[in-house]
């Protein structure tokens, strides 16, 4: 692959660039292509699990892009956020406190993946971690100055998996982490 030209289309909160490049196809021929790439940085997400009570913590919030495609209900998601210069595990811990008011222990990265690699450069680091009723030390709700208005949901893992099955949970990172927990017989 040879990049011929890069043009910035937007440089506001995130970056949108147009790339002109030559790509060597599988048959050896070179083909010129143009693609737009949305760069929002990398992110981390975490599913807090309480093994003693068999529960998980999720969050519910309004997402404009989902709304614009016809999904008008707030999305039910795992806790997540942009790395903002932090290591992925530190980001997950920070976001857990900001969004859900919970301190995490026994954190384990179970995936790192691209969520939409055809157009978005973001790599997601997906974690599971333990919490208990005692580790919920704040209200959460997100940071108002960042436009966050987050509702904290705590429920049995089986109920969360049923929400995936019914389509009520339709966020990819959330589906991945809940199914991982279900496949690994996590009680929480």
Residue pairs with C-beta under 8 A, 6 or more apart in sequence:
1 21
1 22
1 23
1 24
2 21
2 22
3 19
3 20
3 21
4 20
4 21
4 22
4 32
5 19
5 20
6 17
6 18
6 19
6 20
7 17
7 18
7 20
8 15
8 16
8 17
9 16
9 17
9 18
9 36
10 16
14 38
14 39
14 40
14 41
15 38
15 39
15 40
16 36
16 37
16 38
16 39
17 36
17 37
17 39
18 34
18 35
18 36
18 37
19 34
19 35
19 36
19 37
20 32
20 33
20 34
21 32
21 33
21 34
21 35
22 30
22 31
22 32
22 33
23 30
23 31
23 32
23 33
24 30
24 31
25 31
35 119
36 119
37 119
37 120
37 121
38 119
38 120
38 121
39 120
39 121
39 122
40 82
40 120
40 121
40 122
41 82
41 83
41 84
41 122
42 82
42 83
42 88
42 122
42 123
42 124
42 125
43 80
43 81
43 82
43 83
43 91
43 122
43 123
43 124
43 125
44 80
44 81
44 83
44 88
44 89
44 91
44 92
44 95
44 124
44 125
44 126
44 127
45 77
45 78
45 79
45 80
45 81
45 92
45 95
45 124
45 125
45 126
45 127
45 173
45 174
45 177
46 78
46 79
46 80
46 92
46 93
46 95
46 96
46 104
46 107
46 126
46 127
46 128
46 129
46 177
47 56
47 57
47 58
47 78
47 79
47 126
47 127
47 128
47 129
47 174
47 177
47 178
47 180
47 181
48 56
48 57
48 79
48 96
48 100
48 102
48 104
48 129
48 130
48 131
49 55
49 56
49 128
49 129
49 130
49 131
49 157
49 181
49 186
49 187
49 188
50 56
50 130
50 131
50 132
50 133
50 188
51 130
51 186
51 187
51 188
52 132
52 187
52 188
53 132
53 133
53 188
54 156
54 157
54 158
54 187
54 188
55 154
55 155
55 156
55 157
55 188
56 154
56 155
56 156
56 157
56 160
56 178
56 181
56 188
57 79
57 100
57 102
57 131
57 152
57 153
57 154
58 76
58 77
58 78
58 79
58 153
58 154
58 155
58 160
58 169
58 174
59 76
59 77
59 78
59 79
59 99
59 100
59 140
59 150
59 151
59 152
59 153
60 74
60 75
60 76
60 77
60 150
60 151
60 153
61 74
61 75
61 77
61 142
61 148
61 149
61 150
61 151
62 74
62 75
62 149
63 71
63 74
63 75
66 75
71 170
74 151
75 170
75 171
76 153
76 163
76 168
76 169
76 171
76 174
77 169
77 171
77 173
77 174
78 126
78 171
78 173
78 174
78 177
78 178
79 92
79 95
79 96
79 99
79 100
80 95
80 124
80 173
81 91
81 94
81 95
81 98
81 99
82 91
83 91
84 91
86 94
88 109
88 112
88 125
88 127
89 107
89 109
89 125
89 127
91 125
92 104
92 107
92 125
92 127
92 129
93 103
93 104
93 107
96 102
96 103
96 104
96 129
96 131
97 103
97 138
97 140
98 140
98 142
98 143
98 148
99 140
99 141
99 142
99 148
99 150
99 152
100 136
100 140
100 150
100 152
101 136
101 137
101 138
101 139
101 140
101 141
101 152
102 131
102 135
102 136
102 137
102 138
102 140
103 131
103 135
103 137
104 129
104 130
104 131
104 135
105 129
105 130
105 131
105 135
106 129
106 130
107 127
107 128
107 129
107 130
108 127
108 128
108 129
109 125
109 126
109 127
110 126
110 127
110 128
110 177
110 180
111 124
111 125
111 126
111 176
111 177
111 180
112 123
112 124
112 125
112 126
113 123
113 124
113 126
113 176
114 120
114 122
114 123
114 124
115 122
115 124
115 172
115 173
116 122
124 173
126 173
126 176
126 177
126 180
128 177
128 180
128 181
128 186
130 188
139 152
140 150
140 152
141 148
141 149
141 150
141 151
141 152
142 148
142 149
142 150
157 178
157 181
157 182
157 186
157 187
157 188
160 169
160 178
161 178
161 179
161 182
163 169
164 174
164 175
164 178
164 179
169 175
169 178
181 188
